Amino acid sequence: MAKRKIIKIDEEKCDGCGLCIPNCPEGALQIIDGKARIISDLFCDGLGACIGHCPRGAITTEEREAEAYDEKKVMENIVKQGESVIKAHLEHLKDHNEKEYIEQAIKFMEKNNINIPAIEGAWNEPDQEEEKHPEGCPGARMMDFSVPEECQPDEGSEEGKRSSQIRQWPVQLHLVPPNAPYFKDQDVLLVADCVAYSLADFHKDYLKGKSLAIACPKLDTEQKIYIEKITALIDQAEINTLTVMTMEVPCCAGLLMLAKTGAEKAERKVPIRHINVGIKGNILKDEWM
């Protein structure tokens, strides 16, 4: 066995609703004794398709000693469930740019004379934007639509419309998967919800060129998950820097505390920048910590 990313289920939070089950075509999850459980490490790819479908926030990813994921065993299980499940599995792999697993799945189907479902876009172009949505909540679908810096429009003029600098979806911290490719080796902006409404030039001056996560330290629940995700961004995604943007109101300071706690739990150390924004859109503090 070796260390790898794999699903972790908090049994105290899990109420056994089963919404995660149909969103794990690999068959790694089952409801046993009223709780969702991983029945075999071999079936869990650690990509987190089930995470966004858990209403209790009971599912996260962790890095631990686990048996290696086995695409052949997964396919043996999936083909029994029919073409729609095969297609969902292949789309899941394609969305995460898992070319090696896709090739293994196709070889398995060819060897066993199983029809390979048609999927939009070429297998070797997994980042191609598509108009379709996989099963589940479209709002939680992971999308990376960043463009090379040399292709960015000129934002120097104050006239006309400016382009959005958002590079990914989703952005809410509960929904973003820390292992998403748009976080890998990137500068990350962790922003209190109200900041972008106060700062007129938020996109141009702060968001441009960064990956984004937003949260409200006062109203959001299950904030322990936020700490775990910040730790995962530092250790697993290996982000370069973390910039935390908060509002001047006292309750907003909680976001910086969450970021510091997550960073302290991480094995890696990254530079952390804190920007405190006034309610009228002025910058009150900008410091590296």
C-alpha positions in Angstrom: 0.0 0.0 0.0 1.0 3.6 -0.5 -0.3 7.0 0.5 -2.9 8.5 -1.9 -6.0 10.6 -1.9 -9.1 8.8 -0.8 -12.6 9.6 0.4 -13.1 10.1 4.2 -16.6 9.9 5.8 -17.4 11.6 9.1 -19.8 9.1 10.6 -21.1 11.7 13.2 -22.2 14.0 10.3 -23.5 11.2 8.0 -27.3 10.6 8.4 -27.4 7.8 5.8 -29.5 9.7 3.3 -27.7 7.8 0.4 -27.4 10.8 -1.9 -23.8 10.0 -2.4 -24.4 6.4 -3.6 -25.7 7.1 -7.2 -22.9 9.7 -7.6 -20.2 7.0 -7.1 -20.6 4.8 -10.2 -17.3 3.1 -9.2 -19.3 1.4 -6.4 -17.0 2.4 -3.6 -19.8 3.5 -1.3 -22.7 1.6 0.4 -25.1 2.4 3.1 -24.3 0.0 6.0 -25.9 0.2 9.4 -27.4 3.6 8.5 -24.1 5.2 7.4 -22.3 5.7 4.1 -19.1 3.6 4.1 -16.3 2.8 1.7 -16.5 -0.9 1.0 -13.1 -1.1 -0.7 -10.2 1.2 -1.2 -9.7 -0.5 -4.6 -12.9 1.2 -5.9 -12.3 4.7 -4.6 -10.4 7.0 -7.1 -10.3 9.8 -4.6 -11.6 12.4 -7.1 -14.6 13.2 -5.0 -17.6 12.9 -7.3 -19.7 12.2 -4.2 -18.6 15.2 -2.1 -20.9 17.9 -3.7 -23.9 15.6 -3.2 -23.6 15.3 0.6 -26.0 17.7 2.3 -24.3 17.2 5.6 -20.8 17.9 4.5 -19.8 14.5 5.8 -17.5 13.6 2.9 -14.1 15.0 2.4 -10.8 13.7 0.9 -7.7 12.8 2.8 -4.3 11.4 2.1 -3.6 8.1 3.8 -2.2 4.6 3.3 -4.6 2.8 0.9 -4.7 0.0 -1.6 -4.1 1.3 -5.1 -7.2 2.2 -7.1 -7.9 -0.6 -9.7 -9.7 0.5 -12.8 -10.1 -3.1 -14.1 -11.9 -4.1 -10.9 -14.0 -1.0 -11.1 -15.0 -1.7 -14.7 -15.9 -5.3 -13.7 -18.4 -3.8 -11.3 -19.6 -0.9 -13.5 -20.4 -2.9 -16.7 -23.0 -4.9 -14.7 -24.9 -1.7 -14.1 -25.5 -0.8 -17.8 -24.4 1.7 -20.4 -25.7 4.8 -18.5 -23.5 4.0 -15.5 -20.5 3.2 -17.8 -21.0 6.6 -19.5 -21.2 8.4 -16.1 -18.0 6.8 -15.0 -16.1 7.7 -18.2 -17.4 11.3 -18.0 -16.2 11.5 -14.4 -12.7 10.4 -15.4 -12.7 12.7 -18.4 -13.7 15.7 -16.3 -10.7 15.0 -14.0 -8.3 14.5 -16.9 -7.6 10.9 -15.9 -6.2 9.8 -19.2 -4.6 6.6 -17.9 -7.7 5.3 -16.3 -9.8 6.1 -19.4 -7.3 4.1 -21.5 -7.6 1.2 -19.1 -11.4 1.4 -19.1 -11.5 1.4 -22.9 -9.1 -1.5 -23.2 -11.3 -3.5 -20.8 -14.4 -2.8 -22.8 -12.7 -3.7 -26.1 -11.3 -6.9 -24.7 -14.8 -7.9 -23.4 -16.7 -6.7 -26.5 -18.6 -4.1 -24.6 -20.0 -1.1 -26.4 -18.1 2.1 -25.6 -20.6 4.9 -25.0 -20.2 8.1 -27.1 -18.9 11.0 -25.1 -18.8 14.6 -26.3 -15.2 15.8 -27.0 -12.1 13.8 -27.8 -10.6 11.7 -25.0 -7.3 13.6 -25.4 -9.0 16.9 -24.9 -10.5 16.6 -21.4 -10.5 20.3 -20.7 -12.7 21.1 -23.6 -15.8 23.1 -22.4 -19.0 21.3 -23.0 -22.6 22.4 -22.9 -23.8 19.2 -21.1 -23.8 18.6 -17.4 -23.2 15.2 -15.6 -25.8 13.8 -13.3 -26.2 15.7 -10.0 -26.1 19.4 -9.2 -24.8 21.4 -12.2 -23.7 24.2 -9.8 -21.1 21.9 -8.2 -19.6 20.7 -11.5 -15.9 21.3 -11.6 -14.9 23.6 -14.5 -11.6 25.2 -15.4 -11.9 28.0 -17.9 -8.6 29.9 -17.4 -6.8 31.2 -20.4 -3.1 31.8 -21.0 -1.9 35.2 -19.7 -0.8 36.2 -23.2 -4.4 35.7 -24.4 -5.9 38.0 -21.6 -7.6 41.2 -22.9 -6.0 44.5 -22.2 -7.5 45.9 -19.0 -5.6 49.1 -18.9 -8.5 51.3 -20.1 -11.2 52.5 -17.8 -13.6 52.7 -20.8 -15.9 49.9 -22.0 -16.6 46.6 -20.3 -14.0 44.7 -18.4 -13.6 40.9 -18.6 -14.3 38.7 -15.6 -11.1 37.3 -14.1 -12.8 34.2 -12.6 -11.0 31.1 -13.9 -13.0 28.2 -12.4 -16.2 26.9 -11.0 -17.4 26.3 -8.3 -15.9 28.9 -6.0 -17.7 28.4 -2.6 -15.3 26.8 -0.2 -17.7 24.0 0.8 -18.0 23.0 -2.9 -14.5 23.4 -4.3 -12.4 20.2 -4.4 -8.9 20.9 -3.1 -7.5 18.4 -5.7 -8.9 20.3 -8.6 -6.3 21.0 -11.3 -6.9 24.8 -11.1 -5.5 24.9 -7.6 -2.3 22.9 -8.3 0.8 25.1 -7.9 -1.3 28.2 -8.0 -1.7 31.4 -6.0 -5.0 31.1 -4.1 -7.4 33.9 -3.0 -9.6 33.0 0.0 -12.2 35.8 0.1 -15.1 36.8 2.5 -18.3 36.9 0.5 -18.8 40.7 0.9 -15.4 41.8 -0.3 -16.1 41.7 -4.0 -19.2 43.9 -3.5 -17.1 46.5 -1.7 -14.0 46.6 -3.9 -14.9 48.1 -7.3 -11.7 46.8 -8.9 -11.7 43.4 -7.2 -11.3 41.4 -10.5 -8.7 43.6 -12.0 -6.5 44.3 -8.9 -6.9 41.1 -6.8 -8.5 38.1 -8.6 -6.6 38.2 -11.9 -4.3 35.2 -12.2 -5.5 33.5 -9.0 -7.7 30.6 -8.1 -10.6 31.5 -5.9 -12.5 30.3 -2.9 -15.2 32.3 -1.0 -16.7 31.8 2.4 -18.6 33.6 5.2 -17.1 33.0 8.6 -20.3 34.2 10.3 -23.1 32.5 8.4 -21.5 29.3 7.0 -21.8 26.1 8.9 -19.5 23.1 9.2 -16.4 25.3 9.3 -14.2 22.4 10.4 -14.4 21.4 6.8 -13.0 24.7 5.8 -9.9 24.1 7.9 -9.5 20.6 6.4 -9.7 22.1 2.9 -7.2 24.8 3.5 -4.8 22.2 4.9 -5.4 20.1 1.8 -4.8 23.0 -0.6 -1.4 23.6 1.0 -0.3 19.9 1.3 -2.1 18.2 -1.6 -2.6 20.9 -4.2 0.8 22.4 -3.2 -0.4 26.0 -3.7 2.2 28.7 -3.9 0.6 31.4 -1.8 -2.6 32.0 0.1 -4.2 35.5 0.2 -7.0 36.0 2.7 -9.3 39.0 2.1 -11.7 40.0 4.9 -14.0 42.9 5.7 -13.4 45.3 8.5 -16.4 44.0 10.5 -15.3 42.0 13.6 -17.1 38.7 12.6 -15.1 38.6 9.4 -11.8 38.1 11.3 -12.9 34.4 11.6 -11.9 33.7 8.1 -8.3 34.7 8.8 -8.4 32.5 11.9 -9.7 29.5 9.8 -6.9 30.1 7.3 -4.2 30.2 10.0 -5.5 27.1 11.7 -5.6 25.2 8.4 -2.1 26.4 7.6 -0.8 25.4 11.0 -2.1 21.8 10.5 -0.3 21.6 7.1 3.1 20.0 6.7 4.1 22.5 4.0 4.4 26.1 4.8 3.3 28.8 2.3 3.3 32.6 2.5 0.0 34.0 3.7 -1.1 37.6 2.8 -4.0 39.3 4.7 -5.9 42.1 3.1 -8.5 43.9 5.2 -11.2 45.8 3.3 -13.3 48.7 4.6 -17.0 48.7 4.1 -16.6 51.7 1.7 -14.1 49.8 -0.4 -10.9 51.2 1.0 -7.9 49.0 2.0 -7.3 49.1 5.7 -4.5 46.6 5.9 -2.3 44.7 3.5 0.4 42.5 5.0 2.3 39.3 4.6 2.3 37.0 7.6 
